[in-house]
Amino acid sequence: MSNHALCENLGYAARVAMDFAGKRVLSREAAREYLQMGARAIMQMSAELEEDAIA
């Protein structure tokens, strides 16, 4: 996953957090999908940190 994609996916997760703090305009399905995208980005970064620690 490219750095751009990682940032974009984290941005989607942040959008859900902002939505929860506000009027909650996102549908449940969209919120779930956005959070999953953010989770994938976090897992990818975690894996890269582990690889760097081993190297």
PDBQT receptor file of N, H, CA, C and O in Angstrom, charges set to zero:
ATOM      1  N   MET A   1       0.860  -1.163   0.000  1.00  0.00    +0.000 N 
ATOM      2  CA  MET A   1       0.000   0.000   0.000  1.00  0.00    +0.000 C 
ATOM      3  C   MET A   1       0.910   1.232   0.000  1.00  0.00    +0.000 C 
ATOM      4  O   MET A   1       1.841   1.328   0.800  1.00  0.00    +0.000 OA
ATOM      5  N   SER A   2       0.634   2.153  -0.892  1.00  0.00    +0.000 N 
ATOM      6  H   SER A   2      -0.122   2.074  -1.542  1.00  0.00    +0.000 HD
ATOM      7  CA  SER A   2       1.459   3.355  -0.986  1.00  0.00    +0.000 C 
ATOM      8  C   SER A   2       1.193   4.292   0.190  1.00  0.00    +0.000 C 
ATOM      9  O   SER A   2       0.179   4.177   0.878  1.00  0.00    +0.000 OA
ATOM     10  N   ASN A   3       2.119   5.213   0.404  1.00  0.00    +0.000 N 
ATOM     11  H   ASN A   3       2.943   5.306  -0.155  1.00  0.00    +0.000 HD
ATOM     12  CA  ASN A   3       1.933   6.192   1.476  1.00  0.00    +0.000 C 
ATOM     13  C   ASN A   3       0.670   7.012   1.252  1.00  0.00    +0.000 C 
ATOM     14  O   ASN A   3      -0.042   7.341   2.201  1.00  0.00    +0.000 OA
ATOM     15  N   HIS A   4       0.399   7.338   0.003  1.00  0.00    +0.000 N 
ATOM     16  H   HIS A   4       0.978   7.072  -0.768  1.00  0.00    +0.000 HD
ATOM     17  CA  HIS A   4      -0.811   8.104  -0.313  1.00  0.00    +0.000 C 
ATOM     18  C   HIS A   4      -2.064   7.322   0.082  1.00  0.00    +0.000 C 
ATOM     19  O   HIS A   4      -2.989   7.878   0.674  1.00  0.00    +0.000 OA
ATOM     20  N   ALA A   5      -2.088   6.046  -0.244  1.00  0.00    +0.000 N 
ATOM     21  H   ALA A   5      -1.336   5.594  -0.725  1.00  0.00    +0.000 HD
ATOM     22  CA  ALA A   5      -3.244   5.208   0.101  1.00  0.00    +0.000 C 
ATOM     23  C   ALA A   5      -3.387   5.068   1.610  1.00  0.00    +0.000 C 
ATOM     24  O   ALA A   5      -4.502   5.092   2.132  1.00  0.00    +0.000 OA
ATOM     25  N   LEU A   6      -2.258   4.921   2.318  1.00  0.00    +0.000 N 
ATOM     26  H   LEU A   6      -1.353   4.901   1.894  1.00  0.00    +0.000 HD
ATOM     27  CA  LEU A   6      -2.316   4.840   3.779  1.00  0.00    +0.000 C 
ATOM     28  C   LEU A   6      -2.946   6.096   4.362  1.00  0.00    +0.000 C 
ATOM     29  O   LEU A   6      -3.838   6.020   5.207  1.00  0.00    +0.000 OA
ATOM     30  N   CYS A   7      -2.481   7.241   3.909  1.00  0.00    +0.000 N 
ATOM     31  H   CYS A   7      -1.757   7.303   3.222  1.00  0.00    +0.000 HD
ATOM     32  CA  CYS A   7      -3.013   8.513   4.417  1.00  0.00    +0.000 C 
ATOM     33  C   CYS A   7      -4.490   8.672   4.073  1.00  0.00    +0.000 C 
ATOM     34  O   CYS A   7      -5.282   9.136   4.894  1.00  0.00    +0.000 OA
ATOM     35  N   GLU A   8      -4.847   8.288   2.869  1.00  0.00    +0.000 N 
ATOM     36  H   GLU A   8      -4.204   7.911   2.202  1.00  0.00    +0.000 HD
ATOM     37  CA  GLU A   8      -6.245   8.392   2.458  1.00  0.00    +0.000 C 
ATOM     38  C   GLU A   8      -7.133   7.513   3.333  1.00  0.00    +0.000 C 
ATOM     39  O   GLU A   8      -8.199   7.949   3.767  1.00  0.00    +0.000 OA
ATOM     40  N   ASN A   9      -6.705   6.284   3.594  1.00  0.00    +0.000 N 
ATOM     41  H   ASN A   9      -5.839   5.930   3.242  1.00  0.00    +0.000 HD
ATOM     42  CA  ASN A   9      -7.495   5.372   4.415  1.00  0.00    +0.000 C 
ATOM     43  C   ASN A   9      -7.601   5.861   5.854  1.00  0.00    +0.000 C 
ATOM     44  O   ASN A   9      -8.658   5.734   6.472  1.00  0.00    +0.000 OA
ATOM     45  N   LEU A  10      -6.523   6.416   6.393  1.00  0.00    +0.000 N 
ATOM     46  H   LEU A  10      -5.665   6.519   5.891  1.00  0.00    +0.000 HD
ATOM     47  CA  LEU A  10      -6.589   6.991   7.739  1.00  0.00    +0.000 C 
ATOM     48  C   LEU A  10      -7.533   8.192   7.760  1.00  0.00    +0.000 C 
ATOM     49  O   LEU A  10      -8.225   8.432   8.750  1.00  0.00    +0.000 OA
ATOM     50  N   GLY A  11      -7.553   8.936   6.668  1.00  0.00    +0.000 N 
ATOM     51  H   GLY A  11      -6.990   8.741   5.865  1.00  0.00    +0.000 HD
ATOM     52  CA  GLY A  11      -8.477  10.065   6.559  1.00  0.00    +0.000 C 
ATOM     53  C   GLY A  11      -9.928   9.616   6.607  1.00  0.00    +0.000 C 
ATOM     54  O   GLY A  11     -10.769  10.289   7.202  1.00  0.00    +0.000 OA
ATOM     55  N   TYR A  12     -10.224   8.489   5.987  1.00  0.00    +0.000 N 
ATOM     56  H   TYR A  12      -9.540   7.942   5.504  1.00  0.00    +0.000 HD
ATOM     57  CA  TYR A  12     -11.589   7.963   6.049  1.00  0.00    +0.000 C 
ATOM     58  C   TYR A  12     -11.973   7.615   7.483  1.00  0.00    +0.000 C 
ATOM     59  O   TYR A  12     -13.095   7.889   7.910  1.00  0.00    +0.000 OA
ATOM     60  N   ALA A  13     -11.050   7.016   8.226  1.00  0.00    +0.000 N 
ATOM     61  H   ALA A  13     -10.139   6.793   7.879  1.00  0.00    +0.000 HD
ATOM     62  CA  ALA A  13     -11.329   6.684   9.627  1.00  0.00    +0.000 C 
ATOM     63  C   ALA A  13     -11.537   7.956  10.442  1.00  0.00    +0.000 C 
ATOM     64  O   ALA A  13     -12.403   8.001  11.315  1.00  0.00    +0.000 OA
ATOM     65  N   ALA A  14     -10.748   8.983  10.159  1.00  0.00    +0.000 N 
ATOM     66  H   ALA A  14     -10.044   8.946   9.449  1.00  0.00    +0.000 HD
ATOM     67  CA  ALA A  14     -10.918  10.264  10.853  1.00  0.00    +0.000 C 
ATOM     68  C   ALA A  14     -12.277  10.875  10.522  1.00  0.00    +0.000 C 
ATOM     69  O   ALA A  14     -12.902  11.511  11.371  1.00  0.00    +0.000 OA
ATOM     70  N   ARG A  15     -12.724  10.682   9.302  1.00  0.00    +0.000 N 
ATOM     71  H   ARG A  15     -12.217  10.165   8.612  1.00  0.00    +0.000 HD
ATOM     72  CA  ARG A  15     -14.044  11.206   8.903  1.00  0.00    +0.000 C 
ATOM     73  C   ARG A  15     -15.145  10.592   9.763  1.00  0.00    +0.000 C 
ATOM     74  O   ARG A  15     -16.081  11.286  10.161  1.00  0.00    +0.000 OA
ATOM     75  N   VAL A  16     -15.039   9.303  10.050  1.00  0.00    +0.000 N 
ATOM     76  H   VAL A  16     -14.279   8.739   9.727  1.00  0.00    +0.000 HD
ATOM     77  CA  VAL A  16     -16.026   8.635  10.900  1.00  0.00    +0.000 C 
ATOM     78  C   VAL A  16     -15.987   9.231  12.303  1.00  0.00    +0.000 C 
ATOM     79  O   VAL A  16     -17.034   9.485  12.898  1.00  0.00    +0.000 OA
ATOM     80  N   ALA A  17     -14.789   9.455  12.832  1.00  0.00    +0.000 N 
ATOM     81  H   ALA A  17     -13.939   9.249  12.348  1.00  0.00    +0.000 HD
ATOM     82  CA  ALA A  17     -14.672  10.038  14.170  1.00  0.00    +0.000 C 
ATOM     83  C   ALA A  17     -15.310  11.422  14.212  1.00  0.00    +0.000 C 
ATOM     84  O   ALA A  17     -16.004  11.760  15.171  1.00  0.00    +0.000 OA
ATOM     85  N   MET A  18     -15.077  12.218  13.181  1.00  0.00    +0.000 N 
ATOM     86  H   MET A  18     -14.514  11.944  12.402  1.00  0.00    +0.000 HD
ATOM     87  CA  MET A  18     -15.685  13.553  13.133  1.00  0.00    +0.000 C 
ATOM     88  C   MET A  18     -17.195  13.444  12.997  1.00  0.00    +0.000 C 
ATOM     89  O   MET A  18     -17.935  14.231  13.587  1.00  0.00    +0.000 OA
ATOM     90  N   ASP A  19     -17.647  12.479  12.228  1.00  0.00    +0.000 N 
ATOM     91  H   ASP A  19     -17.046  11.839  11.749  1.00  0.00    +0.000 HD
ATOM     92  CA  ASP A  19     -19.080  12.278  12.043  1.00  0.00    +0.000 C 
ATOM     93  C   ASP A  19     -19.745  11.901  13.364  1.00  0.00    +0.000 C 
ATOM     94  O   ASP A  19     -20.830  12.390  13.676  1.00  0.00    +0.000 OA
ATOM     95  N   PHE A  20     -19.098  11.034  14.140  1.00  0.00    +0.000 N 
ATOM     96  H   PHE A  20     -18.216  10.636  13.886  1.00  0.00    +0.000 HD
ATOM     97  CA  PHE A  20     -19.652  10.625  15.432  1.00  0.00    +0.000 C 
ATOM     98  C   PHE A  20     -19.741  11.808  16.382  1.00  0.00    +0.000 C 
ATOM     99  O   PHE A  20     -20.655  11.877  17.204  1.00  0.00    +0.000 OA
ATOM    100  N   ALA A  21     -18.796  12.743  16.277  1.00  0.00    +0.000 N 
ATOM    101  H   ALA A  21     -18.054  12.686  15.609  1.00  0.00    +0.000 HD
ATOM    102  CA  ALA A  21     -18.794  13.914  17.154  1.00  0.00    +0.000 C 
ATOM    103  C   ALA A  21     -19.841  14.939  16.726  1.00  0.00    +0.000 C 
ATOM    104  O   ALA A  21     -20.199  15.830  17.497  1.00  0.00    +0.000 OA
ATOM    105  N   GLY A  22     -20.322  14.809  15.514  1.00  0.00    +0.000 N 
ATOM    106  H   GLY A  22     -20.032  14.085  14.888  1.00  0.00    +0.000 HD
ATOM    107  CA  GLY A  22     -21.269  15.787  14.985  1.00  0.00    +0.000 C 
ATOM    108  C   GLY A  22     -22.669  15.226  14.843  1.00  0.00    +0.000 C 
ATOM    109  O   GLY A  22     -23.231  14.647  15.772  1.00  0.00    +0.000 OA
ATOM    110  N   LYS A  23     -23.217  15.416  13.646  1.00  0.00    +0.000 N 
ATOM    111  H   LYS A  23     -22.760  15.887  12.891  1.00  0.00    +0.000 HD
ATOM    112  CA  LYS A  23     -24.620  15.067  13.397  1.00  0.00    +0.000 C 
ATOM    113  C   LYS A  23     -24.826  13.651  12.887  1.00  0.00    +0.000 C 
ATOM    114  O   LYS A  23     -25.961  13.243  12.645  1.00  0.00    +0.000 OA
ATOM    115  N   ARG A  24     -23.767  12.909  12.722  1.00  0.00    +0.000 N 
ATOM    116  H   ARG A  24     -22.844  13.241  12.918  1.00  0.00    +0.000 HD
ATOM    117  CA  ARG A  24     -23.837  11.528  12.214  1.00  0.00    +0.000 C 
ATOM    118  C   ARG A  24     -24.597  11.432  10.888  1.00  0.00    +0.000 C 
ATOM    119  O   ARG A  24     -25.697  10.883  10.818  1.00  0.00    +0.000 OA
ATOM    120  N   VAL A  25     -23.989  11.971   9.864  1.00  0.00    +0.000 N 
ATOM    121  H   VAL A  25     -23.096  12.417   9.921  1.00  0.00    +0.000 HD
ATOM    122  CA  VAL A  25     -24.617  11.944   8.548  1.00  0.00    +0.000 C 
ATOM    123  C   VAL A  25     -24.230  10.710   7.735  1.00  0.00    +0.000 C 
ATOM    124  O   VAL A  25     -24.893  10.378   6.753  1.00  0.00    +0.000 OA
ATOM    125  N   LEU A  26     -23.150  10.027   8.146  1.00  0.00    +0.000 N 
ATOM    126  H   LEU A  26     -22.611  10.297   8.944  1.00  0.00    +0.000 HD
ATOM    127  CA  LEU A  26     -22.747   8.818   7.426  1.00  0.00    +0.000 C 
ATOM    128  C   LEU A  26     -23.696   7.669   7.748  1.00  0.00    +0.000 C 
ATOM    129  O   LEU A  26     -24.165   7.529   8.878  1.00  0.00    +0.000 OA
ATOM    130  N   SER A  27     -23.964   6.865   6.752  1.00  0.00    +0.000 N 
ATOM    131  H   SER A  27     -23.582   6.979   5.835  1.00  0.00    +0.000 HD
ATOM    132  CA  SER A  27     -24.750   5.660   7.008  1.00  0.00    +0.000 C 
ATOM    133  C   SER A  27     -23.901   4.682   7.809  1.00  0.00    +0.000 C 
ATOM    134  O   SER A  27     -22.676   4.793   7.845  1.00  0.00    +0.000 OA
ATOM    135  N   ARG A  28     -24.551   3.744   8.437  1.00  0.00    +0.000 N 
ATOM    136  H   ARG A  28     -25.546   3.654   8.407  1.00  0.00    +0.000 HD
ATOM    137  CA  ARG A  28     -23.836   2.728   9.212  1.00  0.00    +0.000 C 
ATOM    138  C   ARG A  28     -22.868   1.944   8.324  1.00  0.00    +0.000 C 
ATOM    139  O   ARG A  28     -21.746   1.638   8.726  1.00  0.00    +0.000 OA
ATOM    140  N   GLU A  29     -23.320   1.628   7.118  1.00  0.00    +0.000 N 
ATOM    141  H   GLU A  29     -24.232   1.877   6.792  1.00  0.00    +0.000 HD
ATOM    142  CA  GLU A  29     -22.486   0.863   6.192  1.00  0.00    +0.000 C 
ATOM    143  C   GLU A  29     -21.246   1.651   5.789  1.00  0.00    +0.000 C 
ATOM    144  O   GLU A  29     -20.144   1.104   5.746  1.00  0.00    +0.000 OA
ATOM    145  N   ALA A  30     -21.429   2.942   5.491  1.00  0.00    +0.000 N 
ATOM    146  H   ALA A  30     -22.324   3.386   5.526  1.00  0.00    +0.000 HD
ATOM    147  CA  ALA A  30     -20.288   3.776   5.111  1.00  0.00    +0.000 C 
ATOM    148  C   ALA A  30     -19.318   3.912   6.272  1.00  0.00    +0.000 C 
ATOM    149  O   ALA A  30     -18.106   3.815   6.080  1.00  0.00    +0.000 OA
ATOM    150  N   ALA A  31     -19.834   4.136   7.468  1.00  0.00    +0.000 N 
ATOM    151  H   ALA A  31     -20.819   4.215   7.623  1.00  0.00    +0.000 HD
ATOM    152  CA  ALA A  31     -18.969   4.265   8.642  1.00  0.00    +0.000 C 
ATOM    153  C   ALA A  31     -18.170   2.985   8.856  1.00  0.00    +0.000 C 
ATOM    154  O   ALA A  31     -16.974   3.038   9.141  1.00  0.00    +0.000 OA
ATOM    155  N   ARG A  32     -18.819   1.848   8.719  1.00  0.00    +0.000 N 
ATOM    156  H   ARG A  32     -19.791   1.805   8.487  1.00  0.00    +0.000 HD
ATOM    157  CA  ARG A  32     -18.133   0.562   8.902  1.00  0.00    +0.000 C 
ATOM    158  C   ARG A  32     -17.032   0.391   7.861  1.00  0.00    +0.000 C 
ATOM    159  O   ARG A  32     -15.916  -0.011   8.189  1.00  0.00    +0.000 OA
ATOM    160  N   GLU A  33     -17.350   0.696   6.607  1.00  0.00    +0.000 N 
ATOM    161  H   GLU A  33     -18.256   1.023   6.340  1.00  0.00    +0.000 HD
ATOM    162  CA  GLU A  33     -16.366   0.556   5.529  1.00  0.00    +0.000 C 
ATOM    163  C   GLU A  33     -15.179   1.490   5.751  1.00  0.00    +0.000 C 
ATOM    164  O   GLU A  33     -14.030   1.080   5.587  1.00  0.00    +0.000 OA
ATOM    165  N   TYR A  34     -15.445   2.731   6.120  1.00  0.00    +0.000 N 
ATOM    166  H   TYR A  34     -16.379   3.064   6.253  1.00  0.00    +0.000 HD
ATOM    167  CA  TYR A  34     -14.374   3.697   6.359  1.00  0.00    +0.000 C 
ATOM    168  C   TYR A  34     -13.486   3.245   7.512  1.00  0.00    +0.000 C 
ATOM    169  O   TYR A  34     -12.262   3.353   7.433  1.00  0.00    +0.000 OA
ATOM    170  N   LEU A  35     -14.097   2.737   8.584  1.00  0.00    +0.000 N 
ATOM    171  H   LEU A  35     -15.091   2.650   8.648  1.00  0.00    +0.000 HD
ATOM    172  CA  LEU A  35     -13.305   2.265   9.720  1.00  0.00    +0.000 C 
ATOM    173  C   LEU A  35     -12.451   1.063   9.338  1.00  0.00    +0.000 C 
ATOM    174  O   LEU A  35     -11.316   0.936   9.798  1.00  0.00    +0.000 OA
ATOM    175  N   GLN A  36     -12.988   0.184   8.499  1.00  0.00    +0.000 N 
ATOM    176  H   GLN A  36     -13.910   0.287   8.125  1.00  0.00    +0.000 HD
ATOM    177  CA  GLN A  36     -12.209  -0.965   8.042  1.00  0.00    +0.000 C 
ATOM    178  C   GLN A  36     -11.022  -0.516   7.196  1.00  0.00    +0.000 C 
ATOM    179  O   GLN A  36      -9.938  -1.093   7.285  1.00  0.00    +0.000 OA
ATOM    180  N   MET A  37     -11.225   0.503   6.383  1.00  0.00    +0.000 N 
ATOM    181  H   MET A  37     -12.106   0.972   6.311  1.00  0.00    +0.000 HD
ATOM    182  CA  MET A  37     -10.125   1.033   5.578  1.00  0.00    +0.000 C 
ATOM    183  C   MET A  37      -9.036   1.602   6.483  1.00  0.00    +0.000 C 
ATOM    184  O   MET A  37      -7.847   1.390   6.241  1.00  0.00    +0.000 OA
ATOM    185  N   GLY A  38      -9.443   2.323   7.521  1.00  0.00    +0.000 N 
ATOM    186  H   GLY A  38     -10.408   2.496   7.717  1.00  0.00    +0.000 HD
ATOM    187  CA  GLY A  38      -8.477   2.856   8.476  1.00  0.00    +0.000 C 
ATOM    188  C   GLY A  38      -7.744   1.750   9.210  1.00  0.00    +0.000 C 
ATOM    189  O   GLY A  38      -6.538   1.842   9.442  1.00  0.00    +0.000 OA
ATOM    190  N   ALA A  39      -8.471   0.703   9.577  1.00  0.00    +0.000 N 
ATOM    191  H   ALA A  39      -9.451   0.628   9.389  1.00  0.00    +0.000 HD
ATOM    192  CA  ALA A  39      -7.853  -0.424  10.282  1.00  0.00    +0.000 C 
ATOM    193  C   ALA A  39      -6.822  -1.116   9.394  1.00  0.00    +0.000 C 
ATOM    194  O   ALA A  39      -5.753  -1.502   9.868  1.00  0.00    +0.000 OA
ATOM    195  N   ARG A  40      -7.135  -1.273   8.110  1.00  0.00    +0.000 N 
ATOM    196  H   ARG A  40      -8.003  -0.959   7.725  1.00  0.00    +0.000 HD
ATOM    197  CA  ARG A  40      -6.166  -1.884   7.190  1.00  0.00    +0.000 C 
ATOM    198  C   ARG A  40      -4.902  -1.033   7.096  1.00  0.00    +0.000 C 
ATOM    199  O   ARG A  40      -3.792  -1.564   7.063  1.00  0.00    +0.000 OA
ATOM    200  N   ALA A  41      -5.073   0.281   7.054  1.00  0.00    +0.000 N 
ATOM    201  H   ALA A  41      -5.974   0.712   7.081  1.00  0.00    +0.000 HD
ATOM    202  CA  ALA A  41      -3.913   1.172   6.983  1.00  0.00    +0.000 C 
ATOM    203  C   ALA A  41      -3.063   1.045   8.241  1.00  0.00    +0.000 C 
ATOM    204  O   ALA A  41      -1.836   0.995   8.157  1.00  0.00    +0.000 OA
ATOM    205  N   ILE A  42      -3.700   0.992   9.397  1.00  0.00    +0.000 N 
ATOM    206  H   ILE A  42      -4.697   1.033   9.465  1.00  0.00    +0.000 HD
ATOM    207  CA  ILE A  42      -2.968   0.855  10.656  1.00  0.00    +0.000 C 
ATOM    208  C   ILE A  42      -2.232  -0.480  10.698  1.00  0.00    +0.000 C 
ATOM    209  O   ILE A  42      -1.077  -0.532  11.122  1.00  0.00    +0.000 OA
ATOM    210  N   MET A  43      -2.878  -1.552  10.268  1.00  0.00    +0.000 N 
ATOM    211  H   MET A  43      -3.816  -1.510   9.924  1.00  0.00    +0.000 HD
ATOM    212  CA  MET A  43      -2.228  -2.867  10.260  1.00  0.00    +0.000 C 
ATOM    213  C   MET A  43      -1.035  -2.879   9.301  1.00  0.00    +0.000 C 
ATOM    214  O   MET A  43      -0.006  -3.486   9.598  1.00  0.00    +0.000 OA
ATOM    215  N   GLN A  44      -1.169  -2.215   8.162  1.00  0.00    +0.000 N 
ATOM    216  H   GLN A  44      -2.005  -1.722   7.921  1.00  0.00    +0.000 HD
ATOM    217  CA  GLN A  44      -0.066  -2.142   7.199  1.00  0.00    +0.000 C 
ATOM    218  C   GLN A  44       1.119  -1.395   7.809  1.00  0.00    +0.000 C 
ATOM    219  O   GLN A  44       2.263  -1.832   7.683  1.00  0.00    +0.000 OA
ATOM    220  N   MET A  45       0.844  -0.268   8.470  1.00  0.00    +0.000 N 
ATOM    221  H   MET A  45      -0.085   0.087   8.573  1.00  0.00    +0.000 HD
ATOM    222  CA  MET A  45       1.929   0.490   9.093  1.00  0.00    +0.000 C 
ATOM    223  C   MET A  45       2.575  -0.313  10.211  1.00  0.00    +0.000 C 
ATOM    224  O   MET A  45       3.792  -0.261  10.389  1.00  0.00    +0.000 OA
ATOM    225  N   SER A  46       1.785  -1.043  10.955  1.00  0.00    +0.000 N 
ATOM    226  H   SER A  46       0.796  -1.085  10.811  1.00  0.00    +0.000 HD
ATOM    227  CA  SER A  46       2.314  -1.877  12.030  1.00  0.00    +0.000 C 
ATOM    228  C   SER A  46       3.232  -2.957  11.464  1.00  0.00    +0.000 C 
ATOM    229  O   SER A  46       4.301  -3.220  12.015  1.00  0.00    +0.000 OA
ATOM    230  N   ALA A  47       2.818  -3.574  10.377  1.00  0.00    +0.000 N 
ATOM    231  H   ALA A  47       1.950  -3.360   9.930  1.00  0.00    +0.000 HD
ATOM    232  CA  ALA A  47       3.641  -4.603   9.737  1.00  0.00    +0.000 C 
ATOM    233  C   ALA A  47       4.958  -4.013   9.246  1.00  0.00    +0.000 C 
ATOM    234  O   ALA A  47       6.009  -4.641   9.367  1.00  0.00    +0.000 OA
ATOM    235  N   GLU A  48       4.897  -2.800   8.691  1.00  0.00    +0.000 N 
ATOM    236  H   GLU A  48       4.042  -2.289   8.593  1.00  0.00    +0.000 HD
ATOM    237  CA  GLU A  48       6.117  -2.158   8.215  1.00  0.00    +0.000 C 
ATOM    238  C   GLU A  48       7.052  -1.831   9.374  1.00  0.00    +0.000 C 
ATOM    239  O   GLU A  48       8.269  -1.946   9.234  1.00  0.00    +0.000 OA
ATOM    240  N   LEU A  49       6.505  -1.429  10.508  1.00  0.00    +0.000 N 
ATOM    241  H   LEU A  49       5.515  -1.335  10.622  1.00  0.00    +0.000 HD
ATOM    242  CA  LEU A  49       7.332  -1.172  11.692  1.00  0.00    +0.000 C 
ATOM    243  C   LEU A  49       8.028  -2.446  12.154  1.00  0.00    +0.000 C 
ATOM    244  O   LEU A  49       9.204  -2.423  12.520  1.00  0.00    +0.000 OA
ATOM    245  N   GLU A  50       7.293  -3.559  12.135  1.00  0.00    +0.000 N 
ATOM    246  H   GLU A  50       6.338  -3.577  11.838  1.00  0.00    +0.000 HD
ATOM    247  CA  GLU A  50       7.879  -4.842  12.527  1.00  0.00    +0.000 C 
ATOM    248  C   GLU A  50       8.996  -5.243  11.577  1.00  0.00    +0.000 C 
ATOM    249  O   GLU A  50      10.038  -5.736  12.009  1.00  0.00    +0.000 OA
ATOM    250  N   GLU A  51       8.778  -5.031  10.284  1.00  0.00    +0.000 N 
ATOM    251  H   GLU A  51       7.932  -4.631   9.933  1.00  0.00    +0.000 HD
ATOM    252  CA  GLU A  51       9.806  -5.360   9.292  1.00  0.00    +0.000 C 
ATOM    253  C   GLU A  51      11.052  -4.520   9.518  1.00  0.00    +0.000 C 
ATOM    254  O   GLU A  51      12.171  -5.025   9.421  1.00  0.00    +0.000 OA
ATOM    255  N   ASP A  52      10.863  -3.234   9.821  1.00  0.00    +0.000 N 
ATOM    256  H   ASP A  52       9.954  -2.824   9.900  1.00  0.00    +0.000 HD
ATOM    257  CA  ASP A  52      11.997  -2.348  10.078  1.00  0.00    +0.000 C 
ATOM    258  C   ASP A  52      12.747  -2.769  11.336  1.00  0.00    +0.000 C 
ATOM    259  O   ASP A  52      13.972  -2.659  11.389  1.00  0.00    +0.000 OA
ATOM    260  N   ALA A  53      12.033  -3.246  12.340  1.00  0.00    +0.000 N 
ATOM    261  H   ALA A  53      11.038  -3.335  12.296  1.00  0.00    +0.000 HD
ATOM    262  CA  ALA A  53      12.663  -3.661  13.592  1.00  0.00    +0.000 C 
ATOM    263  C   ALA A  53      13.511  -4.913  13.389  1.00  0.00    +0.000 C 
ATOM    264  O   ALA A  53      14.543  -5.087  14.038  1.00  0.00    +0.000 OA
ATOM    265  N   ILE A  54      13.066  -5.781  12.483  1.00  0.00    +0.000 N 
ATOM    266  H   ILE A  54      12.227  -5.639  11.957  1.00  0.00    +0.000 HD
ATOM    267  CA  ILE A  54      13.792  -7.024  12.213  1.00  0.00    +0.000 C 
ATOM    268  C   ILE A  54      15.036  -6.744  11.372  1.00  0.00    +0.000 C 
ATOM    269  O   ILE A  54      16.073  -7.381  11.553  1.00  0.00    +0.000 OA
ATOM    270  N   ALA A  55      14.925  -5.793  10.460  1.00  0.00    +0.000 N 
ATOM    271  H   ALA A  55      14.082  -5.275  10.312  1.00  0.00    +0.000 HD
ATOM    272  CA  ALA A  55      16.030  -5.495   9.525  1.00  0.00    +0.000 C 
ATOM    273  C   ALA A  55      17.205  -4.843  10.190  1.00  0.00    +0.000 C 
ATOM    274  O   ALA A  55      18.198  -4.539   9.529  1.00  0.00    +0.000 OA
TER     275      ALA A  55
